[in-house]
Amino acid sequence: MNAKPEQLQARGGALLTPRSSTAPGAFLAASAGVRLLVGGWTTRGGTCRQRSTRRTPARWVCMDQGAAPVGTRKSIQALENALQPTAFHRRVTILGSTGSIGTQTLDIVRSCPDKFSVVALAANGSNVELLAEQTHEFSPELVAIRDTARLETYREALRQRGVPEPPHIVAGEDGVVECARYGDADVVVTGLVGCAGLLPTVAAIKARKDIALANKETLIAGGPVVVPLVHEYGIHLTPADSEHSALFQCLQGAPDGALRRIILTASGGAFRDWDVSRLAHVTAADALKHPNWNMGPKITCDSATLMNKGLEVIEAHFLFGIDYDAIEIVIHPQSIIHSAVEFQDTSVLAQLGWPDMRLPLLYALSWPHRLRIETFRPLDLVQVGSLTFRAPDHDKYPCMLLAYAAGRRGGTMPAVLNAANEVAVELFLRNELEFMGIPAVIERTMQRHDTSDWKQTPTLDDLIAADAWARRTAREEAAKRPIYPAGANLETQKT
């Protein structure tokens, strides 16, 4: 690496000054120029290094290192230790135990009682019956319910099941934070949906708990704060979603500087085979018909807009210290290749498997070990038959480009993108916003933030304030019922 620090900072966050116009695609048109223009770039926040080609020939590191334990002496030592035939047992806390991530994590604990046990559980409280069942089966020492109004209902569910020794019970946001840092847990699985997982994750890190990260918003909104904390407290943060787990697995043993680019695969969501002209009339029920994965409504809707992949681009940037120009997205309808990495010598390594969230969850919990679980279905390549790939349609998926723009702007902008998306998706699922209103609300919120109180090096309080501001602003913009016209993106944005 010969680039100067200010060049790296600019590569990770600077973009062309957004146009003052509020026309759809205006913010994207400004940010897209950073990837396409050759020669001198007019930027904000630093001076970009000139390049003659779009694809970067080297690994651009925006920080000393990313949050994931790869490419470091410590991670190599962990791999060497795993070669020794020593037994291990990890005590687990699960945030979001009644959601899809939480229930699948408990499936793993159930299958490997000699390797994992439960210390604490936290849930929103929308399914107290399931939480009571989990408490009865796994005997956690502490349980947190985010919704204080469900506390007594949960206590009654425990009494009905005859739980002999009820756990210590806490409630509210503070209760979830207490759960995250509680006791002698070795690893905390962050399965809470949305930005609600940020503060508990920070608390767990400061309590020196390893993190199995299934809540991507933690790094997307809080990356500027979370990554330094990971290094300060010396904990391991392992990705638990399928795409980043695939990248993490492919990078095991790779030395720093070996990586050339990242290839994130995307299923394409519910509308991958739809013509863009049909998107003006889709319903929430249409968006929730994911062809491959069984996920919660918010994540499934993000898959339909491809915002999930845009968010994963930002997450990959913080996890692996990779510049945005070295992260590419490919539509892969079969969801068998979960992502791939290309090294400097052009060798490409990919991780394959059936669409099953338990596999990345298992690796996040057991890293650097490999465990055999008989209930997992082995991959049969003959049964798969063929694998296909295609470029994403930016007319159909403007949210993806908005995520790239927010990532390049850096600072508080990714937090604003994430919060605006959460609000827009919530309103769409309640039939209070059109499907193409989601990118319109996000872009308008980003435009307003960029010209008001954007911060380049935010504190945790700055990020929390930006999140709250973005939610209010997104609701204001959504009340105008904006629509992002199909094909509004400029041709030059299709990189």
C-alpha positions in Angstrom: 0.0 0.0 0.0 1.5 3.3 -1.2 -1.6 5.5 -1.0 -1.6 8.3 1.5 -4.1 8.3 4.4 -6.1 11.1 3.0 -6.5 9.2 -0.3 -7.8 6.1 1.5 -10.2 8.2 3.5 -11.5 9.7 0.3 -11.9 6.4 -1.4 -13.9 5.1 1.5 -16.3 8.0 1.8 -16.0 10.9 -0.6 -18.4 11.5 -3.5 -19.2 14.2 -6.0 -21.3 17.1 -4.5 -24.9 16.1 -5.0 -27.0 18.2 -7.2 -29.5 20.5 -5.6 -32.3 19.0 -7.8 -34.8 16.7 -6.0 -35.5 14.8 -9.2 -35.3 11.0 -8.9 -31.7 9.8 -9.4 -30.1 13.2 -8.6 -28.3 11.9 -5.5 -27.3 8.8 -7.4 -26.1 10.7 -10.4 -23.7 12.6 -8.2 -22.3 9.6 -6.4 -22.0 7.4 -9.5 -19.4 9.7 -11.0 -16.8 8.6 -8.5 -16.7 5.2 -10.0 -16.8 6.2 -13.7 -14.9 9.4 -14.2 -11.2 9.0 -15.1 -8.6 11.6 -14.1 -9.1 14.4 -11.7 -12.2 14.0 -9.5 -14.0 16.9 -7.8 -14.8 15.5 -4.4 -15.9 16.4 -0.9 -13.9 15.1 2.1 -10.6 14.6 0.5 -8.6 14.0 -2.7 -9.3 10.8 -4.6 -6.4 9.0 -6.3 -6.6 9.0 -10.1 -7.0 5.7 -11.8 -7.2 4.7 -15.5 -9.5 1.7 -15.0 -12.6 1.1 -13.0 -11.6 -2.2 -11.3 -9.0 -1.7 -8.6 -5.8 -3.8 -9.1 -5.1 -3.9 -5.4 -6.7 -4.2 -2.1 -7.8 -0.8 -0.9 -7.9 -0.7 2.9 -10.0 2.1 4.4 -9.1 1.2 8.0 -6.1 -0.5 9.5 -8.2 -3.7 9.3 -11.9 -4.7 9.2 -14.0 -6.1 12.0 -13.8 -9.7 11.0 -10.8 -11.8 12.2 -9.1 -12.4 8.9 -5.6 -11.5 7.6 -4.2 -10.9 11.1 -1.6 -12.7 13.2 -4.3 -13.3 15.9 -6.7 -15.0 13.4 -3.9 -17.2 12.0 -3.1 -18.3 15.5 -6.7 -19.2 16.1 -6.7 -21.4 13.0 -3.5 -23.1 14.2 -5.1 -23.8 17.6 -8.1 -25.3 15.9 -5.8 -28.0 14.4 -5.1 -29.3 17.9 -7.6 -32.1 19.0 -8.9 -30.1 22.0 -12.5 -30.0 23.1 -14.3 -26.7 23.3 -17.6 -25.6 24.8 -19.2 -22.1 24.3 -21.8 -20.4 26.4 -24.2 -18.5 24.2 -26.5 -15.5 24.6 -29.1 -14.9 21.9 -30.6 -11.5 21.1 -33.8 -12.1 19.2 -34.4 -15.7 20.3 -37.9 -16.0 18.9 -37.0 -14.7 15.4 -35.7 -16.8 12.5 -32.1 -16.3 13.5 -32.7 -17.1 17.2 -34.8 -20.2 16.6 -32.2 -21.6 14.1 -29.4 -20.8 16.5 -31.3 -22.8 19.2 -31.6 -25.7 16.7 -27.8 -25.8 16.6 -27.6 -25.7 20.4 -30.1 -28.5 20.6 -28.1 -30.6 18.1 -24.7 -29.9 19.8 -25.4 -29.9 23.6 -21.8 -30.9 24.2 -20.5 -27.8 22.3 -23.0 -25.1 23.2 -25.2 -24.0 26.1 -27.5 -21.0 26.7 -26.7 -18.3 29.2 -29.3 -15.7 28.3 -32.2 -15.0 25.9 -33.7 -11.7 24.7 -36.8 -11.2 22.6 -39.1 -8.4 21.5 -42.0 -10.1 23.3 -44.3 -10.6 20.3 -44.3 -14.4 20.9 -44.2 -14.9 24.6 -45.4 -18.5 24.3 -42.4 -19.5 22.2 -40.1 -17.6 24.6 -41.5 -19.5 27.5 -41.0 -22.8 25.6 -37.4 -21.8 25.0 -36.9 -20.9 28.6 -38.3 -24.2 29.7 -36.1 -26.2 27.3 -32.8 -24.3 27.6 -32.9 -23.0 31.2 -31.2 -19.6 30.6 -30.0 -17.7 33.7 -31.5 -14.4 32.4 -34.3 -13.5 30.0 -35.0 -10.0 28.6 -38.3 -8.8 27.0 -38.0 -5.7 25.0 -41.8 -5.0 25.2 -42.5 -4.2 28.8 -46.2 -4.7 28.3 -45.7 -8.4 27.6 -43.8 -9.0 30.8 -46.7 -10.4 32.9 -47.9 -12.5 30.0 -44.5 -14.1 29.9 -44.5 -14.8 33.6 -47.9 -16.5 33.3 -46.7 -18.6 30.4 -43.8 -19.8 32.6 -46.2 -20.7 35.4 -48.4 -22.7 33.1 -45.4 -24.7 32.0 -44.3 -25.3 35.5 -40.8 -24.0 35.1 -39.3 -25.0 38.4 -36.7 -22.2 38.7 -37.7 -19.2 36.6 -34.7 -17.1 35.3 -33.9 -13.6 36.3 -36.2 -11.4 34.1 -35.5 -7.9 32.8 -37.5 -5.7 30.4 -37.3 -2.8 28.1 -34.4 -1.5 26.0 -32.2 -1.4 29.1 -33.0 -5.0 29.8 -31.8 -6.1 26.3 -28.6 -4.2 26.9 -28.2 -5.9 30.3 -28.8 -9.3 28.6 -26.1 -8.6 26.0 -23.4 -8.0 28.6 -24.6 -10.5 31.2 -22.6 -13.2 32.9 -19.9 -15.5 31.5 -21.3 -15.9 28.0 -18.5 -16.5 25.5 -20.4 -15.4 22.4 -23.5 -13.2 21.8 -25.6 -13.9 18.7 -27.1 -10.6 17.5 -30.4 -11.6 15.8 -32.4 -8.4 16.6 -33.9 -6.8 13.4 -32.8 -3.3 12.5 -30.9 -0.7 14.3 -32.3 -2.0 17.6 -29.2 -4.3 17.7 -26.6 -1.5 17.8 -26.6 -0.5 21.5 -26.8 -4.1 22.8 -23.9 -5.1 20.5 -21.8 -2.2 21.7 -22.6 -3.3 25.3 -21.6 -6.9 24.6 -18.3 -5.8 23.0 -17.4 -3.7 26.0 -18.1 -6.7 28.2 -15.6 -8.6 26.1 -18.0 -11.0 24.5 -17.4 -12.4 21.1 -20.1 -11.4 18.6 -21.8 -13.7 16.0 -23.2 -10.9 13.9 -26.6 -11.6 12.3 -27.7 -8.0 12.6 -26.1 -6.3 9.6 -27.4 -2.9 10.7 -24.9 -2.9 13.6 -22.1 -2.3 11.2 -24.0 -0.4 8.5 -25.2 2.3 11.0 -22.5 1.9 13.6 -19.4 0.8 11.7 -17.3 3.9 12.4 -17.8 3.2 16.1 -18.1 -0.6 16.3 -15.0 -1.5 14.3 -12.6 0.5 16.6 -14.3 -1.1 19.6 -13.8 -4.6 18.3 -10.0 -3.9 18.1 -9.9 -2.0 21.4 -11.5 -4.8 23.4 -9.8 -7.6 21.5 -13.0 -9.6 20.8 -13.8 -11.8 17.7 -16.6 -10.6 15.5 -17.7 -13.3 13.1 -20.4 -12.8 10.4 -23.5 -15.0 10.7 -25.4 -14.2 7.5 -24.9 -16.4 4.5 -23.0 -14.0 2.2 -20.5 -12.6 4.6 -20.0 -16.0 6.2 -19.1 -17.2 2.7 -16.5 -14.5 2.3 -15.2 -15.1 5.8 -14.8 -18.8 5.1 -13.0 -18.2 1.8 -10.6 -15.7 3.4 -9.4 -18.1 6.1 -5.7 -18.3 6.1 -5.3 -15.5 3.4 -2.6 -13.0 4.3 -3.3 -9.3 4.4 -3.1 -7.8 0.9 -4.0 -11.0 -0.9 -7.6 -10.0 -1.7 -8.4 -8.4 -5.1 -12.2 -8.1 -5.0 -15.3 -9.4 -3.4 -18.3 -10.9 -5.3 -21.6 -10.8 -3.5 -24.3 -13.0 -4.9 -27.9 -12.1 -4.8 -31.0 -14.2 -5.4 -32.8 -11.2 -7.0 -35.7 -11.5 -4.6 -39.4 -11.9 -5.4 -39.2 -9.7 -8.5 -36.1 -11.0 -10.2 -38.0 -12.3 -13.2 -40.6 -9.4 -13.4 -40.4 -6.6 -15.9 -39.7 -3.3 -14.3 -43.0 -1.9 -15.6 -44.9 -4.1 -13.3 -43.3 -2.8 -10.1 -45.6 0.2 -9.9 -48.4 -2.1 -8.9 -46.9 -4.7 -6.6 -48.3 -5.4 -3.1 -46.7 -6.3 0.1 -47.9 -9.9 -0.4 -46.0 -10.0 -3.7 -42.8 -8.7 -2.2 -42.9 -11.4 0.6 -42.9 -14.3 -1.8 -39.1 -15.0 -1.7 -38.2 -17.8 -4.1 -35.3 -19.3 -2.1 -35.1 -18.2 1.5 -37.4 -18.3 4.5 -36.8 -15.0 6.3 -38.7 -12.3 8.3 -40.9 -9.7 6.4 -38.4 -6.8 6.6 -35.4 -8.8 5.3 -37.6 -10.4 2.6 -38.8 -7.0 1.5 -35.2 -5.8 1.4 -34.4 -8.7 -0.9 -37.2 -7.6 -3.2 -35.8 -4.1 -3.5 -32.2 -5.5 -3.4 -31.5 -3.1 -0.6 -30.4 -6.1 1.4 -27.5 -6.5 -1.0 -26.7 -2.8 -0.9 -26.6 -3.0 2.9 -24.3 -6.1 2.6 -21.9 -4.0 0.5 -21.5 -1.5 3.3 -21.2 -4.4 5.9 -18.5 -6.1 3.8 -16.6 -2.8 3.7 -16.5 -2.6 7.5 -16.0 -6.4 8.0 -13.1 -6.8 5.6 -11.7 -3.3 5.2 -12.4 -3.3 1.5 -13.0 -0.3 -0.7 -16.4 0.0 -2.4 -14.8 -0.2 -5.9 -13.7 -3.8 -5.1 -17.1 -5.0 -4.1 -19.4 -6.3 -6.9 -22.9 -7.8 -6.9 -24.0 -10.6 -9.2 -27.5 -12.0 -9.5 -27.4 -15.8 -8.9 -31.0 -17.2 -8.9 -30.1 -20.6 -7.4 -28.6 -19.2 -4.2 -26.1 -22.1 -4.1 -22.9 -20.0 -4.3 -23.3 -17.7 -1.3 -20.5 -15.4 -2.3 -16.9 -15.5 -3.6 -13.5 -13.8 -3.4 -10.9 -13.1 -6.1 -7.3 -13.0 -5.0 -4.5 -10.9 -6.6 -3.5 -13.8 -8.9 -7.2 -13.9 -10.2 -8.0 -17.2 -8.4 -11.6 -17.2 -7.2 -12.8 -19.1 -4.2 -16.5 -19.6 -3.5 -18.5 -21.2 -0.7 -21.4 -23.4 -1.8 -24.4 -24.9 0.0 -28.1 -25.2 0.1 -30.0 -22.1 1.2 -29.9 -22.8 5.0 -29.1 -20.1 7.5 -28.0 -22.7 10.1 -24.8 -23.3 8.3 -23.4 -19.7 8.6 -24.7 -19.5 12.1 -22.9 -22.7 13.0 -19.6 -21.4 11.6 -20.0 -18.0 13.4 -20.5 -19.9 16.7 -17.8 -22.5 16.3 -15.1 -20.6 14.3 -12.4 -21.7 13.7 -13.6 -25.2 14.3 -15.7 -27.3 11.9 -18.5 -29.4 13.4 -20.5 -32.2 11.9 -24.2 -32.0 12.3 -26.2 -35.0 10.9 -29.4 -33.0 10.3 -27.7 -30.7 7.8 -28.4 -31.6 4.2 -25.2 -32.3 2.2 -24.9 -30.4 -1.2 -25.5 -32.6 -4.2 -24.1 -30.9 -7.3 -25.8 -33.3 -9.7 -29.1 -32.4 -8.1 -28.3 -28.7 -8.5 -27.6 -29.3 -12.1 -26.6 -25.8 -13.3 -25.7 -22.4 -11.9 -26.5 -19.2 -13.6 -25.5 -15.5 -13.2 -26.5 -12.1 -14.5 -25.9 -8.5 -13.8 -28.4 -6.6 -11.6 -30.9 -4.4 -13.3 -30.4 -0.9 -11.8 -33.7 0.3 -13.3 -35.4 -2.3 -11.2 -33.2 -1.9 -8.1 -32.3 1.8 -7.4 -31.9 1.0 -3.7 -28.7 -0.8 -4.4 -27.1 2.3 -5.9 -28.3 4.4 -3.0 -26.5 2.1 -0.7 -23.3 2.4 -2.7 -23.7 6.2 -2.6 -24.3 6.2 1.2 -21.3 4.0 1.7 -19.0 6.2 -0.3 -20.3 9.3 1.5 -19.5 7.6 4.8 -19.8 9.1 8.2 -23.4 9.3 9.3 -24.9 8.7 5.8 -25.1 4.9 6.1 -27.0 5.3 9.3 -29.5 7.6 7.6 -29.8 5.2 4.7 -30.6 2.3 7.0 -33.1 4.2 9.1 -34.9 5.7 6.1 -35.1 2.2 4.6 -36.6 0.7 7.8 -39.3 3.3 7.9 -40.1 3.1 4.2 -40.3 -0.7 4.3 -42.5 -0.6 7.4 -44.9 1.8 5.7 -44.9 -0.3 2.5 -45.7 -3.5 4.4 -48.7 -1.5 6.0 -49.8 -0.5 2.6 -49.1 3.2 3.4 -46.4 3.6 0.7 -46.0 2.3 -2.9 -43.2 -0.2 -3.6 -41.3 2.3 -5.8 -41.9 4.9 -3.0 -39.3 3.0 -0.9 -36.2 4.3 -2.9 -37.9 7.7 -3.3 -38.2 8.2 0.4 -34.6 7.0 1.0 -33.1 9.2 -1.6 -35.0 12.3 -0.4 -33.9 11.7 3.2 -30.3 11.3 2.1 -30.4 14.5 0.1 -31.7 16.4 3.1 -29.1 14.9 5.4 -26.2 15.7 3.0 -27.0 19.4 3.0 -27.8 19.7 6.7 -25.9 17.9 9.5 -23.8 15.1 7.9 -20.8 14.2 10.0 -17.7 12.5 8.6 -16.3 11.1 11.9 -19.4 10.5 14.1 -19.5 9.4 17.7 -22.1 6.8 18.9 -24.3 9.7 20.0 -24.0 11.2 16.6 -25.1 8.0 15.0 -28.1 7.6 17.3 -29.1 11.2 16.6 -28.8 10.6 12.8 -30.9 7.5 13.1 -33.7 9.3 15.0 -33.5 12.3 12.6 -33.7 10.0 9.5 -36.8 8.2 10.9 -38.6 11.5 11.4 -37.6 12.8 8.0 -38.4 9.6 6.2 -42.0 9.7 7.6 -42.3 13.3 6.5 -41.2 12.4 3.0 -43.4 9.3 2.9 -46.4 11.4 3.7 -45.9 13.1 0.3 -46.4 9.6 -1.3 -43.4 9.9 -3.7 -42.8 7.5 -6.5 -39.4 6.6 -8.0 -40.1 6.2 -11.7 -38.8 3.0 -13.3 -35.8 3.8 -15.4 -35.0 7.1 -13.6 -31.4 6.2 -13.2 -28.9 7.7 -15.7 -27.3 5.3 -18.1 -23.9 6.2 -16.7 -24.8 4.8 -13.4 -24.9 1.2 -14.7 -21.4 0.3 -13.8 
